[in-house]
């Protein structure tokens, strides 16, 4: 069994309110798109970000720390990086 075979998000898919597809984009575009998505989301809503740029693992963590949003989890699946953020 590989790491990809046991990929499980930290929350149920039904608990995700917004899905942001930032695949194929490089820094800073995924974080800029996340900033817009957070602005449009209501407090408490969850945004799932899918990206292919490995720098999103650090950049989204810093984004959440700086703005006070909750980073629920981050996972890697092959060449894709998944992030779940709750707007605070």
Secondary structure, DSSP 8 states (H G I E B T S, - for coil): --GGGG---SS-GGG--EEEEETT--TTHHHHHHHHHHHHS-TT-EEEEEES-TTHHHHHHHHHHHHT-EEEEEEEETTEEEEEEE--
